[in-house]
Amino acid sequence: QFWQLIYEAAQRGITVFVTTHYMDEAEYCDRISIMVDGKISAMGTPEDLKLRFNQPDMNHVFTYLAREAKRGD
């Protein structure tokens, strides 16, 4: 029901920002921004990101990008 409300708002032209740590939920979004080390590491549609990073799903995209983290360097 949560996602249905979001889709209905988006159809009415309302921009909805969703934050989540669950990458399976990110698959439902039109556009995704992934931050690593406080900076945007990737932005695009779920399909674009999976193709760009050659990963099967958004969880794998996130893990791939997180492994590139510098953590304070």
PQR file of N, CA, C, O and H, with PARSE charges and radii, in Angstrom:
ATOM      1  N   GLN A   1       0.821  -1.192   0.000 -0.4000 1.5000
ATOM      2  CA  GLN A   1       0.000   0.000   0.000 -0.0000 2.0000
ATOM      3  C   GLN A   1       0.870   1.263   0.000  0.5500 1.7000
ATOM      4  O   GLN A   1       0.506   2.264  -0.618 -0.5500 1.4000
ATOM      5  N   PHE A   2       2.008   1.222   0.684 -0.4000 1.5000
ATOM      6  CA  PHE A   2       2.934   2.345   0.731 -0.0000 2.0000
ATOM      7  C   PHE A   2       3.369   2.749  -0.677  0.5500 1.7000
ATOM      8  O   PHE A   2       3.328   3.926  -1.036 -0.5500 1.4000
ATOM      9  H   PHE A   2       2.304   0.409   1.186  0.4000 1.0000
ATOM     10  N   TRP A   3       3.781   1.767  -1.463 -0.4000 1.5000
ATOM     11  CA  TRP A   3       4.252   2.069  -2.810 -0.0000 2.0000
ATOM     12  C   TRP A   3       3.114   2.529  -3.712  0.5500 1.7000
ATOM     13  O   TRP A   3       3.332   3.346  -4.607 -0.5500 1.4000
ATOM     14  H   TRP A   3       3.814   0.811  -1.171  0.4000 1.0000
ATOM     15  N   GLN A   4       1.925   2.029  -3.498 -0.4000 1.5000
ATOM     16  CA  GLN A   4       0.774   2.477  -4.288 -0.0000 2.0000
ATOM     17  C   GLN A   4       0.515   3.962  -4.060  0.5500 1.7000
ATOM     18  O   GLN A   4       0.219   4.691  -5.007 -0.5500 1.4000
ATOM     19  H   GLN A   4       1.747   1.365  -2.771  0.4000 1.0000
ATOM     20  N   LEU A   5       0.625   4.416  -2.815 -0.4000 1.5000
ATOM     21  CA  LEU A   5       0.464   5.844  -2.511 -0.0000 2.0000
ATOM     22  C   LEU A   5       1.536   6.677  -3.204  0.5500 1.7000
ATOM     23  O   LEU A   5       1.251   7.756  -3.723 -0.5500 1.4000
ATOM     24  H   LEU A   5       0.866   3.824  -2.046  0.4000 1.0000
ATOM     25  N   ILE A   6       2.755   6.182  -3.213 -0.4000 1.5000
ATOM     26  CA  ILE A   6       3.848   6.896  -3.871 -0.0000 2.0000
ATOM     27  C   ILE A   6       3.596   6.975  -5.371  0.5500 1.7000
ATOM     28  O   ILE A   6       3.746   8.038  -5.973 -0.5500 1.4000
ATOM     29  H   ILE A   6       2.987   5.305  -2.791  0.4000 1.0000
ATOM     30  N   TYR A   7       3.213   5.852  -5.977 -0.4000 1.5000
ATOM     31  CA  TYR A   7       2.942   5.847  -7.418 -0.0000 2.0000
ATOM     32  C   TYR A   7       1.801   6.803  -7.768  0.5500 1.7000
ATOM     33  O   TYR A   7       1.873   7.503  -8.779 -0.5500 1.4000
ATOM     34  H   TYR A   7       3.091   4.988  -5.488  0.4000 1.0000
ATOM     35  N   GLU A   8       0.768   6.840  -6.958 -0.4000 1.5000
ATOM     36  CA  GLU A   8      -0.360   7.734  -7.218 -0.0000 2.0000
ATOM     37  C   GLU A   8       0.067   9.194  -7.123  0.5500 1.7000
ATOM     38  O   GLU A   8      -0.348  10.014  -7.942 -0.5500 1.4000
ATOM     39  H   GLU A   8       0.711   6.272  -6.137  0.4000 1.0000
ATOM     40  N   ALA A   9       0.894   9.527  -6.132 -0.4000 1.5000
ATOM     41  CA  ALA A   9       1.392  10.900  -5.999 -0.0000 2.0000
ATOM     42  C   ALA A   9       2.249  11.269  -7.211  0.5500 1.7000
ATOM     43  O   ALA A   9       2.126  12.369  -7.751 -0.5500 1.4000
ATOM     44  H   ALA A   9       1.231   8.861  -5.467  0.4000 1.0000
ATOM     45  N   ALA A  10       3.100  10.365  -7.627 -0.4000 1.5000
ATOM     46  CA  ALA A  10       3.968  10.619  -8.785 -0.0000 2.0000
ATOM     47  C   ALA A  10       3.147  10.826 -10.053  0.5500 1.7000
ATOM     48  O   ALA A  10       3.491  11.670 -10.880 -0.5500 1.4000
ATOM     49  H   ALA A  10       3.199   9.472  -7.188  0.4000 1.0000
ATOM     50  N   GLN A  11       2.079  10.074 -10.215 -0.4000 1.5000
ATOM     51  CA  GLN A  11       1.217  10.240 -11.388 -0.0000 2.0000
ATOM     52  C   GLN A  11       0.546  11.604 -11.412  0.5500 1.7000
ATOM     53  O   GLN A  11       0.198  12.118 -12.475 -0.5500 1.4000
ATOM     54  H   GLN A  11       1.799   9.388  -9.543  0.4000 1.0000
ATOM     55  N   ARG A  12       0.365  12.197 -10.211 -0.4000 1.5000
ATOM     56  CA  ARG A  12      -0.218  13.542 -10.120 -0.0000 2.0000
ATOM     57  C   ARG A  12       0.843  14.624 -10.281  0.5500 1.7000
ATOM     58  O   ARG A  12       0.534  15.810 -10.164 -0.5500 1.4000
ATOM     59  H   ARG A  12       0.648  11.780  -9.348  0.4000 1.0000
ATOM     60  N   GLY A  13       2.097  14.232 -10.550 -0.4000 1.5000
ATOM     61  CA  GLY A  13       3.162  15.208 -10.770 -0.0000 2.0000
ATOM     62  C   GLY A  13       3.920  15.600  -9.520  0.5500 1.7000
ATOM     63  O   GLY A  13       4.704  16.548  -9.544 -0.5500 1.4000
ATOM     64  H   GLY A  13       2.348  13.269 -10.645  0.4000 1.0000
ATOM     65  N   ILE A  14       3.699  14.888  -8.431 -0.4000 1.5000
ATOM     66  CA  ILE A  14       4.381  15.191  -7.175 -0.0000 2.0000
ATOM     67  C   ILE A  14       5.698  14.418  -7.124  0.5500 1.7000
ATOM     68  O   ILE A  14       5.730  13.208  -7.349 -0.5500 1.4000
ATOM     69  H   ILE A  14       3.062  14.118  -8.411  0.4000 1.0000
ATOM     70  N   THR A  15       6.772  15.127  -6.829 -0.4000 1.5000
ATOM     71  CA  THR A  15       8.068  14.475  -6.659 -0.0000 2.0000
ATOM     72  C   THR A  15       8.131  13.891  -5.258  0.5500 1.7000
ATOM     73  O   THR A  15       7.848  14.575  -4.274 -0.5500 1.4000
ATOM     74  H   THR A  15       6.747  16.110  -6.646  0.4000 1.0000
ATOM     75  N   VAL A  16       8.499  12.644  -5.179 -0.4000 1.5000
ATOM     76  CA  VAL A  16       8.575  11.949  -3.891 -0.0000 2.0000
ATOM     77  C   VAL A  16      10.003  11.461  -3.698  0.5500 1.7000
ATOM     78  O   VAL A  16      10.536  10.732  -4.534 -0.5500 1.4000
ATOM     79  H   VAL A  16       8.729  12.088  -5.979  0.4000 1.0000
ATOM     80  N   PHE A  17      10.618  11.865  -2.593 -0.4000 1.5000
ATOM     81  CA  PHE A  17      11.941  11.365  -2.238 -0.0000 2.0000
ATOM     82  C   PHE A  17      11.769  10.226  -1.249  0.5500 1.7000
ATOM     83  O   PHE A  17      11.087  10.371  -0.235 -0.5500 1.4000
ATOM     84  H   PHE A  17      10.185  12.457  -1.913  0.4000 1.0000
ATOM     85  N   VAL A  18      12.380   9.110  -1.542 -0.4000 1.5000
ATOM     86  CA  VAL A  18      12.322   7.945  -0.663 -0.0000 2.0000
ATOM     87  C   VAL A  18      13.746   7.626  -0.242  0.5500 1.7000
ATOM     88  O   VAL A  18      14.639   7.543  -1.085 -0.5500 1.4000
ATOM     89  H   VAL A  18      12.935   8.992  -2.365  0.4000 1.0000
ATOM     90  N   THR A  19      13.965   7.449   1.041 -0.4000 1.5000
ATOM     91  CA  THR A  19      15.274   6.988   1.504 -0.0000 2.0000
ATOM     92  C   THR A  19      15.091   5.593   2.080  0.5500 1.7000
ATOM     93  O   THR A  19      14.118   5.317   2.782 -0.5500 1.4000
ATOM     94  H   THR A  19      13.240   7.516   1.726  0.4000 1.0000
ATOM     95  N   THR A  20      16.039   4.722   1.773 -0.4000 1.5000
ATOM     96  CA  THR A  20      15.941   3.357   2.265 -0.0000 2.0000
ATOM     97  C   THR A  20      17.317   2.719   2.277  0.5500 1.7000
ATOM     98  O   THR A  20      18.193   3.078   1.489 -0.5500 1.4000
ATOM     99  H   THR A  20      16.829   4.946   1.203  0.4000 1.0000
ATOM    100  N   HIS A  21      17.490   1.788   3.164 -0.4000 1.5000
ATOM    101  CA  HIS A  21      18.694   0.966   3.182 -0.0000 2.0000
ATOM    102  C   HIS A  21      18.429  -0.376   2.508  0.5500 1.7000
ATOM    103  O   HIS A  21      19.330  -1.206   2.385 -0.5500 1.4000
ATOM    104  H   HIS A  21      16.779   1.496   3.804  0.4000 1.0000
ATOM    105  N   TYR A  22      17.205  -0.580   2.078 -0.4000 1.5000
ATOM    106  CA  TYR A  22      16.807  -1.840   1.455 -0.0000 2.0000
ATOM    107  C   TYR A  22      16.835  -1.677  -0.061  0.5500 1.7000
ATOM    108  O   TYR A  22      15.965  -1.028  -0.641 -0.5500 1.4000
ATOM    109  H   TYR A  22      16.473   0.094   2.178  0.4000 1.0000
ATOM    110  N   MET A  23      17.820  -2.260  -0.682 -0.4000 1.5000
ATOM    111  CA  MET A  23      17.992  -2.069  -2.115 -0.0000 2.0000
ATOM    112  C   MET A  23      16.901  -2.729  -2.944  0.5500 1.7000
ATOM    113  O   MET A  23      16.685  -2.333  -4.089 -0.5500 1.4000
ATOM    114  H   MET A  23      18.527  -2.788  -0.211  0.4000 1.0000
ATOM    115  N   ASP A  24      16.204  -3.730  -2.395 -0.4000 1.5000
ATOM    116  CA  ASP A  24      15.076  -4.295  -3.144 -0.0000 2.0000
ATOM    117  C   ASP A  24      13.977  -3.245  -3.295  0.5500 1.7000
ATOM    118  O   ASP A  24      13.259  -3.252  -4.295 -0.5500 1.4000
ATOM    119  H   ASP A  24      16.380  -4.051  -1.465  0.4000 1.0000
ATOM    120  N   GLU A  25      13.831  -2.338  -2.316 -0.4000 1.5000
ATOM    121  CA  GLU A  25      12.866  -1.244  -2.437 -0.0000 2.0000
ATOM    122  C   GLU A  25      13.312  -0.250  -3.499  0.5500 1.7000
ATOM    123  O   GLU A  25      12.476   0.344  -4.179 -0.5500 1.4000
ATOM    124  H   GLU A  25      14.414  -2.333  -1.504  0.4000 1.0000
ATOM    125  N   ALA A  26      14.611  -0.064  -3.649 -0.4000 1.5000
ATOM    126  CA  ALA A  26      15.129   0.877  -4.639 -0.0000 2.0000
ATOM    127  C   ALA A  26      14.724   0.464  -6.049  0.5500 1.7000
ATOM    128  O   ALA A  26      14.606   1.314  -6.932 -0.5500 1.4000
ATOM    129  H   ALA A  26      15.290  -0.547  -3.097  0.4000 1.0000
ATOM    130  N   GLU A  27      14.514  -0.816  -6.266 -0.4000 1.5000
ATOM    131  CA  GLU A  27      14.085  -1.307  -7.581 -0.0000 2.0000
ATOM    132  C   GLU A  27      12.749  -0.692  -8.011  0.5500 1.7000
ATOM    133  O   GLU A  27      12.462  -0.627  -9.206 -0.5500 1.4000
ATOM    134  H   GLU A  27      14.610  -1.506  -5.549  0.4000 1.0000
ATOM    135  N   TYR A  28      11.935  -0.242  -7.061 -0.4000 1.5000
ATOM    136  CA  TYR A  28      10.626   0.341  -7.367 -0.0000 2.0000
ATOM    137  C   TYR A  28      10.715   1.809  -7.786  0.5500 1.7000
ATOM    138  O   TYR A  28       9.736   2.371  -8.277 -0.5500 1.4000
ATOM    139  H   TYR A  28      12.169  -0.295  -6.090  0.4000 1.0000
ATOM    140  N   CYS A  29      11.867   2.427  -7.600 -0.4000 1.5000
ATOM    141  CA  CYS A  29      12.003   3.861  -7.851 -0.0000 2.0000
ATOM    142  C   CYS A  29      12.309   4.140  -9.319  0.5500 1.7000
ATOM    143  O   CYS A  29      12.891   3.310 -10.017 -0.5500 1.4000
ATOM    144  H   CYS A  29      12.663   1.971  -7.202  0.4000 1.0000
ATOM    145  N   ASP A  30      11.905   5.328  -9.773 -0.4000 1.5000
ATOM    146  CA  ASP A  30      12.187   5.748 -11.144 -0.0000 2.0000
ATOM    147  C   ASP A  30      13.652   6.124 -11.311  0.5500 1.7000
ATOM    148  O   ASP A  30      14.254   5.867 -12.354 -0.5500 1.4000
ATOM    149  H   ASP A  30      11.432   6.003  -9.205  0.4000 1.0000
ATOM    150  N   ARG A  31      14.217   6.732 -10.281 -0.4000 1.5000
ATOM    151  CA  ARG A  31      15.594   7.199 -10.316 -0.0000 2.0000
ATOM    152  C   ARG A  31      16.226   7.004  -8.954  0.5500 1.7000
ATOM    153  O   ARG A  31      15.572   7.195  -7.928 -0.5500 1.4000
ATOM    154  H   ARG A  31      13.728   6.941  -9.434  0.4000 1.0000
ATOM    155  N   ILE A  32      17.488   6.625  -8.937 -0.4000 1.5000
ATOM    156  CA  ILE A  32      18.183   6.306  -7.690 -0.0000 2.0000
ATOM    157  C   ILE A  32      19.474   7.103  -7.615  0.5500 1.7000
ATOM    158  O   ILE A  32      20.156   7.317  -8.617 -0.5500 1.4000
ATOM    159  H   ILE A  32      18.019   6.469  -9.770  0.4000 1.0000
ATOM    160  N   SER A  33      19.788   7.532  -6.409 -0.4000 1.5000
ATOM    161  CA  SER A  33      21.072   8.155  -6.121 -0.0000 2.0000
ATOM    162  C   SER A  33      21.685   7.351  -4.981  0.5500 1.7000
ATOM    163  O   SER A  33      21.055   7.165  -3.940 -0.5500 1.4000
ATOM    164  H   SER A  33      19.234   7.357  -5.595  0.4000 1.0000
ATOM    165  N   ILE A  34      22.915   6.872  -5.176 -0.4000 1.5000
ATOM    166  CA  ILE A  34      23.594   6.100  -4.142 -0.0000 2.0000
ATOM    167  C   ILE A  34      24.776   6.917  -3.640  0.5500 1.7000
ATOM    168  O   ILE A  34      25.624   7.349  -4.421 -0.5500 1.4000
ATOM    169  H   ILE A  34      23.427   7.023  -6.022  0.4000 1.0000
ATOM    170  N   MET A  35      24.822   7.123  -2.328 -0.4000 1.5000
ATOM    171  CA  MET A  35      25.915   7.866  -1.718 -0.0000 2.0000
ATOM    172  C   MET A  35      26.892   6.913  -1.051  0.5500 1.7000
ATOM    173  O   MET A  35      26.499   5.963  -0.375 -0.5500 1.4000
ATOM    174  H   MET A  35      24.133   6.772  -1.694  0.4000 1.0000
ATOM    175  N   VAL A  36      28.175   7.187  -1.257 -0.4000 1.5000
ATOM    176  CA  VAL A  36      29.252   6.456  -0.595 -0.0000 2.0000
ATOM    177  C   VAL A  36      30.228   7.504  -0.086  0.5500 1.7000
ATOM    178  O   VAL A  36      30.606   8.409  -0.830 -0.5500 1.4000
ATOM    179  H   VAL A  36      28.495   7.959  -1.807  0.4000 1.0000
ATOM    180  N   ASP A  37      30.632   7.395   1.152 -0.4000 1.5000
ATOM    181  CA  ASP A  37      31.554   8.368   1.759 -0.0000 2.0000
ATOM    182  C   ASP A  37      31.007   9.794   1.692  0.5500 1.7000
ATOM    183  O   ASP A  37      31.771  10.749   1.548 -0.5500 1.4000
ATOM    184  H   ASP A  37      30.325   6.659   1.756  0.4000 1.0000
ATOM    185  N   GLY A  38      29.679   9.935   1.797 -0.4000 1.5000
ATOM    186  CA  GLY A  38      29.059  11.256   1.811 -0.0000 2.0000
ATOM    187  C   GLY A  38      28.968  11.933   0.457  0.5500 1.7000
ATOM    188  O   GLY A  38      28.610  13.108   0.375 -0.5500 1.4000
ATOM    189  H   GLY A  38      29.059   9.159   1.914  0.4000 1.0000
ATOM    190  N   LYS A  39      29.288  11.209  -0.606 -0.4000 1.5000
ATOM    191  CA  LYS A  39      29.218  11.769  -1.953 -0.0000 2.0000
ATOM    192  C   LYS A  39      28.394  10.853  -2.849  0.5500 1.7000
ATOM    193  O   LYS A  39      28.363   9.637  -2.661 -0.5500 1.4000
ATOM    194  H   LYS A  39      29.579  10.254  -0.540  0.4000 1.0000
ATOM    195  N   ILE A  40      27.725  11.465  -3.833 -0.4000 1.5000
ATOM    196  CA  ILE A  40      26.948  10.669  -4.778 -0.0000 2.0000
ATOM    197  C   ILE A  40      27.910   9.889  -5.665  0.5500 1.7000
ATOM    198  O   ILE A  40      28.712  10.470  -6.396 -0.5500 1.4000
ATOM    199  H   ILE A  40      27.751  12.453  -3.986  0.4000 1.0000
ATOM    200  N   SER A  41      27.817   8.573  -5.590 -0.4000 1.5000
ATOM    201  CA  SER A  41      28.674   7.693  -6.388 -0.0000 2.0000
ATOM    202  C   SER A  41      28.007   7.274  -7.685  0.5500 1.7000
ATOM    203  O   SER A  41      28.684   6.981  -8.670 -0.5500 1.4000
ATOM    204  H   SER A  41      27.165   8.101  -4.996  0.4000 1.0000
ATOM    205  N   ALA A  42      26.679   7.244  -7.688 -0.4000 1.5000
ATOM    206  CA  ALA A  42      25.958   6.819  -8.880 -0.0000 2.0000
ATOM    207  C   ALA A  42      24.542   7.379  -8.843  0.5500 1.7000
ATOM    208  O   ALA A  42      23.936   7.522  -7.781 -0.5500 1.4000
ATOM    209  H   ALA A  42      26.128   7.482  -6.888  0.4000 1.0000
ATOM    210  N   MET A  43      24.033   7.691 -10.030 -0.4000 1.5000
ATOM    211  CA  MET A  43      22.659   8.170 -10.145 -0.0000 2.0000
ATOM    212  C   MET A  43      22.096   7.693 -11.469  0.5500 1.7000
ATOM    213  O   MET A  43      22.767   7.753 -12.499 -0.5500 1.4000
ATOM    214  H   MET A  43      24.525   7.575 -10.893  0.4000 1.0000
ATOM    215  N   GLY A  44      20.857   7.219 -11.436 -0.4000 1.5000
ATOM    216  CA  GLY A  44      20.196   6.779 -12.653 -0.0000 2.0000
ATOM    217  C   GLY A  44      19.025   5.879 -12.336  0.5500 1.7000
ATOM    218  O   GLY A  44      18.648   5.719 -11.175 -0.5500 1.4000
ATOM    219  H   GLY A  44      20.312   7.171 -10.599  0.4000 1.0000
ATOM    220  N   THR A  45      18.452   5.294 -13.363 -0.4000 1.5000
ATOM    221  CA  THR A  45      17.364   4.352 -13.142 -0.0000 2.0000
ATOM    222  C   THR A  45      17.953   3.034 -12.646  0.5500 1.7000
ATOM    223  O   THR A  45      19.139   2.774 -12.847 -0.5500 1.4000
ATOM    224  H   THR A  45      18.758   5.424 -14.306  0.4000 1.0000
ATOM    225  N   PRO A  46      17.144   2.206 -12.004 -0.5600 1.5000
ATOM    226  CA  PRO A  46      17.663   0.899 -11.577  0.2800 2.0000
ATOM    227  C   PRO A  46      18.270   0.112 -12.739  0.5500 1.7000
ATOM    228  O   PRO A  46      19.337  -0.483 -12.594 -0.5500 1.4000
ATOM    229  N   GLU A  47      17.598   0.105 -13.886 -0.4000 1.5000
ATOM    230  CA  GLU A  47      18.113  -0.637 -15.047 -0.0000 2.0000
ATOM    231  C   GLU A  47      19.437  -0.062 -15.529  0.5500 1.7000
ATOM    232  O   GLU A  47      20.365  -0.812 -15.834 -0.5500 1.4000
ATOM    233  H   GLU A  47      16.731   0.589 -14.004  0.4000 1.0000
ATOM    234  N   ASP A  48      19.532   1.260 -15.600 -0.4000 1.5000
ATOM    235  CA  ASP A  48      20.779   1.891 -16.035 -0.0000 2.0000
ATOM    236  C   ASP A  48      21.939   1.524 -15.105  0.5500 1.7000
ATOM    237  O   ASP A  48      23.030   1.197 -15.571 -0.5500 1.4000
ATOM    238  H   ASP A  48      18.778   1.869 -15.353  0.4000 1.0000
ATOM    239  N   LEU A  49      21.704   1.578 -13.808 -0.4000 1.5000
ATOM    240  CA  LEU A  49      22.770   1.294 -12.842 -0.0000 2.0000
ATOM    241  C   LEU A  49      23.200  -0.169 -12.898  0.5500 1.7000
ATOM    242  O   LEU A  49      24.388  -0.478 -12.802 -0.5500 1.4000
ATOM    243  H   LEU A  49      20.817   1.844 -13.430  0.4000 1.0000
ATOM    244  N   LYS A  50      22.232  -1.061 -13.053 -0.4000 1.5000
ATOM    245  CA  LYS A  50      22.581  -2.481 -13.149 -0.0000 2.0000
ATOM    246  C   LYS A  50      23.416  -2.737 -14.398  0.5500 1.7000
ATOM    247  O   LYS A  50      24.375  -3.508 -14.355 -0.5500 1.4000
ATOM    248  H   LYS A  50      21.267  -0.810 -13.132  0.4000 1.0000
ATOM    249  N   LEU A  51      23.060  -2.099 -15.505 -0.4000 1.5000
ATOM    250  CA  LEU A  51      23.838  -2.255 -16.738 -0.0000 2.0000
ATOM    251  C   LEU A  51      25.221  -1.619 -16.606  0.5500 1.7000
ATOM    252  O   LEU A  51      26.225  -2.216 -16.995 -0.5500 1.4000
ATOM    253  H   LEU A  51      22.281  -1.473 -15.540  0.4000 1.0000
ATOM    254  N   ARG A  52      25.268  -0.401 -16.053 -0.4000 1.5000
ATOM    255  CA  ARG A  52      26.535   0.329 -15.952 -0.0000 2.0000
ATOM    256  C   ARG A  52      27.565  -0.427 -15.119  0.5500 1.7000
ATOM    257  O   ARG A  52      28.746  -0.466 -15.463 -0.5500 1.4000
ATOM    258  H   ARG A  52      24.452   0.084 -15.736  0.4000 1.0000
ATOM    259  N   PHE A  53      27.103  -1.031 -14.016 -0.4000 1.5000
ATOM    260  CA  PHE A  53      28.027  -1.722 -13.119 -0.0000 2.0000
ATOM    261  C   PHE A  53      28.007  -3.241 -13.309  0.5500 1.7000
ATOM    262  O   PHE A  53      28.629  -3.983 -12.548 -0.5500 1.4000
ATOM    263  H   PHE A  53      26.144  -1.000 -13.737  0.4000 1.0000
ATOM    264  N   ASN A  54      27.289  -3.683 -14.328 -0.4000 1.5000
ATOM    265  CA  ASN A  54      27.224  -5.105 -14.680 -0.0000 2.0000
ATOM    266  C   ASN A  54      26.847  -5.971 -13.471  0.5500 1.7000
ATOM    267  O   ASN A  54      27.539  -6.931 -13.131 -0.5500 1.4000
ATOM    268  H   ASN A  54      26.785  -3.080 -14.946  0.4000 1.0000
ATOM    269  N   GLN A  55      25.732  -5.602 -12.837 -0.4000 1.5000
ATOM    270  CA  GLN A  55      25.268  -6.297 -11.634 -0.0000 2.0000
ATOM    271  C   GLN A  55      23.826  -6.761 -11.838  0.5500 1.7000
ATOM    272  O   GLN A  55      23.072  -6.114 -12.565 -0.5500 1.4000
ATOM    273  H   GLN A  55      25.170  -4.823 -13.114  0.4000 1.0000
ATOM    274  N   PRO A  56      23.431  -7.871 -11.208 -0.5600 1.5000
ATOM    275  CA  PRO A  56      22.094  -8.436 -11.452  0.2800 2.0000
ATOM    276  C   PRO A  56      20.946  -7.711 -10.748  0.5500 1.7000
ATOM    277  O   PRO A  56      19.797  -7.807 -11.179 -0.5500 1.4000
ATOM    278  N   ASP A  57      21.248  -6.989  -9.671 -0.4000 1.5000
ATOM    279  CA  ASP A  57      20.187  -6.294  -8.933 -0.0000 2.0000
ATOM    280  C   ASP A  57      20.796  -5.125  -8.160  0.5500 1.7000
ATOM    281  O   ASP A  57      22.017  -4.970  -8.115 -0.5500 1.4000
ATOM    282  H   ASP A  57      22.182  -6.911  -9.320  0.4000 1.0000
ATOM    283  N   MET A  58      19.939  -4.308  -7.556 -0.4000 1.5000
ATOM    284  CA  MET A  58      20.413  -3.110  -6.878 -0.0000 2.0000
ATOM    285  C   MET A  58      21.219  -3.433  -5.617  0.5500 1.7000
ATOM    286  O   MET A  58      22.101  -2.662  -5.241 -0.5500 1.4000
ATOM    287  H   MET A  58      18.947  -4.434  -7.593  0.4000 1.0000
ATOM    288  N   ASN A  59      20.939  -4.529  -4.979 -0.4000 1.5000
ATOM    289  CA  ASN A  59      21.739  -4.917  -3.821 -0.0000 2.0000
ATOM    290  C   ASN A  59      23.199  -5.129  -4.233  0.5500 1.7000
ATOM    291  O   ASN A  59      24.120  -4.709  -3.533 -0.5500 1.4000
ATOM    292  H   ASN A  59      20.223  -5.156  -5.285  0.4000 1.0000
ATOM    293  N   HIS A  60      23.392  -5.778  -5.365 -0.4000 1.5000
ATOM    294  CA  HIS A  60      24.750  -6.001  -5.863 -0.0000 2.0000
ATOM    295  C   HIS A  60      25.397  -4.689  -6.329  0.5500 1.7000
ATOM    296  O   HIS A  60      26.600  -4.501  -6.150 -0.5500 1.4000
ATOM    297  H   HIS A  60      22.644  -6.119  -5.934  0.4000 1.0000
ATOM    298  N   VAL A  61      24.617  -3.789  -6.919 -0.4000 1.5000
ATOM    299  CA  VAL A  61      25.153  -2.478  -7.304 -0.0000 2.0000
ATOM    300  C   VAL A  61      25.648  -1.753  -6.061  0.5500 1.7000
ATOM    301  O   VAL A  61      26.763  -1.232  -6.047 -0.5500 1.4000
ATOM    302  H   VAL A  61      23.640  -3.942  -7.064  0.4000 1.0000
ATOM    303  N   PHE A  62      24.828  -1.719  -5.024 -0.4000 1.5000
ATOM    304  CA  PHE A  62      25.212  -1.029  -3.792 -0.0000 2.0000
ATOM    305  C   PHE A  62      26.477  -1.648  -3.195  0.5500 1.7000
ATOM    306  O   PHE A  62      27.394  -0.927  -2.802 -0.5500 1.4000
ATOM    307  H   PHE A  62      23.923  -2.143  -5.036  0.4000 1.0000
ATOM    308  N   THR A  63      26.528  -2.967  -3.126 -0.4000 1.5000
ATOM    309  CA  THR A  63      27.695  -3.650  -2.559 -0.0000 2.0000
ATOM    310  C   THR A  63      28.941  -3.338  -3.377  0.5500 1.7000
ATOM    311  O   THR A  63      30.009  -3.088  -2.818 -0.5500 1.4000
ATOM    312  H   THR A  63      25.783  -3.553  -3.445  0.4000 1.0000
ATOM    313  N   TYR A  64      28.808  -3.353  -4.682 -0.4000 1.5000
ATOM    314  CA  TYR A  64      29.922  -3.033  -5.572 -0.0000 2.0000
ATOM    315  C   TYR A  64      30.461  -1.631  -5.276  0.5500 1.7000
ATOM    316  O   TYR A  64      31.670  -1.437  -5.144 -0.5500 1.4000
ATOM    317  H   TYR A  64      27.941  -3.556  -5.137  0.4000 1.0000
ATOM    318  N   LEU A  65      29.551  -0.657  -5.173 -0.4000 1.5000
ATOM    319  CA  LEU A  65      29.966   0.718  -4.911 -0.0000 2.0000
ATOM    320  C   LEU A  65      30.518   0.890  -3.498  0.5500 1.7000
ATOM    321  O   LEU A  65      31.487   1.621  -3.296 -0.5500 1.4000
ATOM    322  H   LEU A  65      28.569  -0.815  -5.280  0.4000 1.0000
ATOM    323  N   ALA A  66      29.915   0.232  -2.536 -0.4000 1.5000
ATOM    324  CA  ALA A  66      30.369   0.353  -1.145 -0.0000 2.0000
ATOM    325  C   ALA A  66      31.784  -0.180  -0.972  0.5500 1.7000
ATOM    326  O   ALA A  66      32.533   0.310  -0.127 -0.5500 1.4000
ATOM    327  H   ALA A  66      29.127  -0.362  -2.700  0.4000 1.0000
ATOM    328  N   ARG A  67      32.148  -1.161  -1.751 -0.4000 1.5000
ATOM    329  CA  ARG A  67      33.514  -1.708  -1.668 -0.0000 2.0000
ATOM    330  C   ARG A  67      34.554  -0.709  -2.145  0.5500 1.7000
ATOM    331  O   ARG A  67      35.743  -0.866  -1.867 -0.5500 1.4000
ATOM    332  H   ARG A  67      31.539  -1.560  -2.437  0.4000 1.0000
ATOM    333  N   GLU A  68      34.109   0.330  -2.870 -0.4000 1.5000
ATOM    334  CA  GLU A  68      35.020   1.362  -3.345 -0.0000 2.0000
ATOM    335  C   GLU A  68      35.212   2.475  -2.311  0.5500 1.7000
ATOM    336  O   GLU A  68      35.967   3.417  -2.550 -0.5500 1.4000
ATOM    337  H   GLU A  68      33.143   0.458  -3.096  0.4000 1.0000
ATOM    338  N   ALA A  69      34.530   2.371  -1.162 -0.4000 1.5000
ATOM    339  CA  ALA A  69      34.589   3.415  -0.138 -0.0000 2.0000
ATOM    340  C   ALA A  69      36.017   3.585   0.368  0.5500 1.7000
ATOM    341  O   ALA A  69      36.767   2.620   0.510 -0.5500 1.4000
ATOM    342  H   ALA A  69      33.916   1.606  -0.968  0.4000 1.0000
ATOM    343  N   LYS A  70      36.371   4.850   0.638 -0.4000 1.5000
ATOM    344  CA  LYS A  70      37.708   5.172   1.158 -0.0000 2.0000
ATOM    345  C   LYS A  70      37.722   5.236   2.681  0.5500 1.7000
ATOM    346  O   LYS A  70      38.763   5.029   3.304 -0.5500 1.4000
ATOM    347  H   LYS A  70      35.761   5.634   0.523  0.4000 1.0000
ATOM    348  N   ARG A  71      36.572   5.523   3.280 -0.4000 1.5000
ATOM    349  CA  ARG A  71      36.415   5.593   4.729 -0.0000 2.0000
ATOM    350  C   ARG A  71      37.502   6.435   5.412  0.5500 1.7000
ATOM    351  O   ARG A  71      38.305   5.935   6.199 -0.5500 1.4000
ATOM    352  H   ARG A  71      35.726   5.692   2.774  0.4000 1.0000
ATOM    353  N   GLY A  72      37.494   7.699   5.086 -0.4000 1.5000
ATOM    354  CA  GLY A  72      38.345   8.624   5.804 -0.0000 2.0000
ATOM    355  C   GLY A  72      39.676   8.929   5.145  0.5500 1.7000
ATOM    356  O   GLY A  72      40.473   9.681   5.706 -0.5500 1.4000
ATOM    357  H   GLY A  72      36.841   8.106   4.447  0.4000 1.0000
ATOM    358  N   ASP A  73      39.938   8.379   3.992 -0.4000 1.5000
ATOM    359  CA  ASP A  73      41.200   8.700   3.312 -0.0000 2.0000
ATOM    360  C   ASP A  73      41.160  10.110   2.777  0.5500 1.7000
ATOM    361  O   ASP A  73      42.129  10.568   2.171 -0.5500 1.4000
ATOM    362  H   ASP A  73      39.290   7.768   3.537  0.4000 1.0000
TER
END
